[in-house]
Amino acid sequence: MYILSSFLASAAIVSAQGLAGNDCPFPACPPFEGAQSTYNNGTISATPEAFSIVGAPLQAVHASVERAPTGFAVDPSLNIYLTYPRNTGPTPINVVIATNFTGEIPWPNPEVQNCTSSQNASTCFINVQNVVLDPQDPEHIMWVVDSGIPPLAETATPYGAKVMAFNLTDNGTLIRSYPIPPALYYDGMNANDVRINNSIGTSGFAFITDESESGSLIAIDLDSGSAIRRLFNTSVVKADPGYVGSYNGEPVYSWNGTQKMFTQTGSDGIALQSGNVYWGVLASRRFYYIPQSILTNFSASDQEVLDAVVFPGELGSEQAGFTADDKGVVYMMASEQNAIYQVQTQQQYVTDEVNGNPPGGEGPVANENYQVKTLVRNALIQHADSAALWDGYLYFCTNQLELSPTFQYNNVDARKGPWYSYRVFVGAGPAV
């Protein structure tokens, strides 16, 4: 396993204060090897100097050589985990752990990577999208979300859509699988990302975004295994009609050969913060939140759930993954802006006067006072997708999604590897 902290024995130790103070320039800072050159970003020769940089310098932590990742996690020992989805075709390995800057091996083992006819679909990988640490027991438990949709298929395999809990310290043993009932697969349900809160209910809940055209949020009771699908086909989880995004200055459409279409991807990124579930709609510039308590109330009516959704305003970019820290911040991967955005949700950490409300104070930030800010903007951020927090840093992978065949005229693959994962200092840990 790629235990990055082991590099500290042979490399100069760089203090968090020094890194935050920009004393460590890109491309490499101990204990990370870093990219070979700022001119080798694996895509369009983008460099940090391609436009004005906002925020701290990036540190490269891994290079995905053969394919583009979507999921990313880092554990307390600084092992890096990535997922290589099968949305556009087969991949031999679905989830890996890094062994060095470019090396990877299957995780938790080779046998689970590709479901066979002899395996129970709830116990093996079909199309894993992301991996996330358990918020209460990050040293021992890793969660996996699998859409269950085989390559080039439109519907999940029965019991293949699921979240799975693995034991990190027992050779990746499967603790339990939570299949989403096939009765919820209607209209192409596509489980995309997951967050866990195991401090509510009897054993906690899993919250999942469904990025299908209809969109929805899914809640799973981690005690009973029962699940419910909410907000299905409502405007708060669906793409903007006729949505056209932008990437590196170019308008982005979806293409089927020379047939132009509009991107329909719905609810995508998700984070848990301040008692709420936050999510973004990928083919839009919108994000929302809803109290976790209403999503875990399986007796609430669909209208009651919809009425509880809060729209704090657009955030100024199409976005992919979300994550949250222990100081009230929700981070959003702002793909249109080669950036990562952040929004503070707790008034005590607010530093600006907004709408006559002074900085500081108590309680949650009123939704009308949400102020989205840029954490970091850099030409090297070529579609940041999934992100994770540990040891004061925000880690994230990039995958050049808008250069992939789905979004290119005549379905040309304009991506160019390697695809780098980075970290940037934020001075906070993961939300708990």
N, C-alpha and C positions, 0 to 999 in steps of 0.2 A: 504494500500500500504506500501511497505517496504521502508520507507524513512530513508536511512542509516544515514543521517546527524543528525537525532534525537538522535542517540546514543551519540553524542558529549556532551549532557547535563549531562550524567551520567558516561562518561568515560574520562580518561585523554586525553587531546588534544595533539596529536603528531604532531609536526611541519613538514612541507614538507622537511625542511632542515635536520631534524633528521632522517626522513625515508630515504631520499636519502643517508644519511651518515651511513646507516646500523645499526642505533640505535634500530631498532625495528625488532627482529628476528621472523622468521616464527615459529609457525603457526598462531598467532593471534596478531593483532595490532588494538587498538581503531581507528575507531568506529566499527571494524569488529569482529565478533565472532571467525572466523578462524576454521580450521580443528581441529578435536579432537587430532590427533597425526600425526607427520610426517611419522609414520609407517602405517598410514591408508590412503593411497592415493586412495583406491578403486580399485586397479588393481593388480599389481604384487609386492606389498609391496615396491614400489619404494620410496626412500628417497632422500632428497637433497644431501646426501653423496654418492649416488650410483656412481657418477663420479664427476669430478671437476666442480664446479659451476662457471659460468660466469655471471657477472652483479649483480644487486641489489637483495635482498631477495624478495620472493613472499609473498603476503598476500591473503589468501583465503577470498572471499567475498560472495560465495554462494555454496551450495551443492545440485546438482540435484539428488534426491534419487531414483526415479523410472525409469528414462530413460535418454538417452544421448542427450544433446542439440547440435544444429548446429549454431543457431543465437544468438547474444548477443547485447544488447544496455544498456546504462546507461544515465539517463537524468540529468538535472542540479540539481535536488533535490536528486540525487544519488539513485533513484529507478532503480532497475535492471529488465530488460526484457529478456526473453529467448524464443527460438522457438524449438519445438520438431517436426521434420519433419515426413512425412509419406512415405518415400522412400521405406521402407522394410515392411510396414504394417500399419494398422490403429493406431492412438493414439487418446485418448478421447479429449485432449486439444492440440491445435496447437501452441498457443502463450500465455505466462503467464507473470505476474508481480510478483516478489518475495514479500512475506509478512514478512519473517524473513529469517534466514540463510538457512533453509530447506523448509519453507512454500512457497506455490505458489497458485495463483488464476487465472482463465482465464482472459485474457486481449484482447480487451477492455471489453468484456462481454461474457457470455456463448453462446448466441444465434448465434454469428458469427463464432464459432469455427468449425462447420461442416456443409457444404452446404447441403441443402435438395432439393428435386425436386421442392419445391414451391419457392425457392429462386433464384434470379438472380446470376449466378456464378461469376459475376464481383463484387459482394457486400459481399461475405462471403469467408471463408477460405477453401481451398481444400488441399493445401500442402505448407504452408509457409516455406520458407527457412531462411530468415533473416529479421531483423528489424534495421533501421538506423534513427538517428535523422536528422531533417532538418538542413542544415548548416547555414541558415540565421535566422531561427526562432526555435532554439532547445528547447525553453521552451513551445512551443505550438504545434509543428507538429512532428509526427512520421511517417516514411515511412515503408511499408511492401512489400516484394516481394514474390509472390506466383507462384510456377511453374505451378499450375493448373493441375498437373498430379495426379490422384487419386492413392491410395495405390495399388501397384503391376501392375498398368497400364503402357503403353508405350507412350501414347499421351495425351496432355493436353485436358481437357474439354473445349469446345468452350467458349471463353471469361473468362475462369477460370485462364489462365495465365495473370498476371497483376501486377502492382504496385498500392498501395493504400495509400492515405494520411489520417491520423487520427488526430483529435484535442485532444491533451493531457490534456487540461484544461477544456474540455466540455464533460466529461465522455466518452472520446474516440469516439466521434462522427465521422463518416466517412465524410471527406470533399469532396473527389472525388476519383474515381477509374479510372485507365488507363489500360483497357484491351489490351493485345497484339492481333492484328488481327489474326484470325485463319488461314489466308493465309500464315502466317509466321511459322506455326507449323511443317512444313515439316521436315522429317528426325529426328523426336524425339526431337525437340527444348525443352530445359530444363532450364528455367530461374532460376538462382542459387543465384545471389547476385546483389545488386543495389547500386549505388551512385547517388546523386542528385547535380546538379549545377543550382540553380535558379537565377544566375546572368547573364546568357547568353540567347539570344533570347528574346522573349516577356515575357514568364513566366518560362523559364528554361527548362532543359532537364534531363531526367533520363537515366543513362547508366547501362546496364545489361549484365552480363556474362551468356552465354549459355554453360552448362557443358556437353552437349550431346557428343556422339562420334564424330560427325562432327564439333561441336563447332561453336561459332560465338559471335559477340557483337551486342547488340540491343540498339538503341537509340529511346527514346520517347520524342516528343515535348509536353511539359506540358501545352501548350496553346491550340493547336489544337487536341492533343491526337493521332496524326499520329505517326507511328513507322516504322523503317527500320531495317533490319537485315544485318549485314556486316561481311565480312571476312569468310563467311560460307565455311566450309570444306577446309580451307587453312592450311598450316603447322603451322601458328602462333597461331592457336587456337586448334590444335589437339595433342593428346598424342603422345609420341615417340613410334614408332613401337617396339613391343616386350618389352615394358618398365617393369622393375622389380625394385621396390623400396626396402627400408629397414626400419624396425621399431624395436626399442629396440634390434638391432643387428641381426634381422631375416629377410631374404628375403621375400618380399610380392608379392604374386600372387593373381589373382581373381580365385574363385573356384565355380563350379557348381557340388556339391557332390565331386566326385573324379576326375572330368574333370578340368584340369588346363587351365587357360586362362590368358591373359595379360590385365591389367587395361587399359581402354580406355577413362577415364574421361578427358574432354578437358578443355577449359577456365573456371576458377573457381573464384579465388580471384580477387578483383577489388578495385582500389583507384583512387581518383582524386587529382592531385598534379601539381603545376607549369604549369597549363594550359593543362595538358595531362591526358589521361586515361591510367592507369597502370593496367596490369593484368598478372596473372600467369597461366600456363597450369599445372593442378594438376599432371597428370601422366607424369611428365618430371621434369627437373630442370631448365626450361626456364621461363623468364619473358620478357615482352615487354611494349612499350608505344607508343601512337599515339596522335597527337594534338586533343583536343576536337573539334576544329573548323572543322576538316575534317569529324568527325562522325556526326556533326550536319548539315553538308551540304548534304542534301538529293539528290542534283543534281549531286554530284560527282560520277564518274564511279567506279565500283568495283576495277578496276585496280589502279585508283588514290588513293583509300583508302588503298589498299595493299601496294602500293609504299610508303605511308606515315608512315608505321609501322617501329619502331626503335627497334633493338635487341641489348641491351647493354651487352649481355653475360649471361651465366648461373649463377645461384646464389648459387649452391652447395647443394641444397636440393629440394626434393619434397615439395610443399607448398600448403596451403589451403587459408585461408582468408588473405586479404590485408587491410590496413588502412593507413591514412596519417595525419600528424600533421601540425601545423601552423608555423613550422620552416624548411620546405622543406624536411622532412623525409617521406619515404614510409616504412612501417613496413610489414614484410612478416612472416606468421606463418610457420615455417620450421619444418614440422612434422617428417622428417627423422632424425633430429638432436636433438629432444626434446628441441627446441629452438625457439626464435623469432629473425629474422634478420632485419636489417635496412639498407637503402641506402639513402644518402644525394643527393638531386637533385638541390640544390641552392649553387652556388660557395661561397657566403658570409659566409656560415656556415661550409665549408670544413676546416678541421684542419690538414690534411696531404698533403704533396707534392705528386702528382701522375703524372707520365709521364712527369716530368719536370715542371708541372704546380704548382705554389706555393699555399699554403693555402690562403683562403680569396679571395676577388675579387668581381666581379659582374656578374649577369646573371646566366643562367642555367649551370649546370655541363655538359660538353661535354660527349656524351654517351660512348666514349672510356675511360673516366676517372671515370666512376661509380665504386665505391668500396663498395661492400656489406660487412657489419660487423655484428657481433653477439651482439645483445642487451642483451639477457639473455639466458642462457642454464641451465636446471635443470631437473632432472629425474622426477619431479612432472609434467612437461609439457608433458602430454600424448595426443598428437595430439591436439595442439591449433588450433581452427577452426576460429571463428569470433572474432573480436576485435573492441574496441571503445576507444576513448580518452575523458577524462574529468578531471578537477581539477588537472592537472599535472601528471595524471596516465594513463597508458595503461591498460585497462581491457580486459580480454579474457576468453573464455570458452574452456574447453577441453572435448573430447568425445571418445578417444580410438578407432578412426575409424578403424584402421587397425586390431583391435581385433574383429571386428564385423563379422557376418557370411559370408558376401560377400568375405572377404579376408582370411578366415580360411578354412583349409582342411576339407572336409565333412560338411562345413558350420556350424561348431561349433561356438557358441557365447562365445568368451573368454573374453568379457568385464566384468568388475565388478564395480558396483556402490558403493558409490555415485561418481558422476562426478563433479569435482570441477571447479569453475570459480575463477580466481585470478586477482590481479592487481600488477603492478610494476611501480615504479616512473620513469618518463622520463622528467619531467619538461617542458611539452609542452601541448598545447590544440589541439582540432580537427582542421583540415584544413577547411578553409572557402572560 
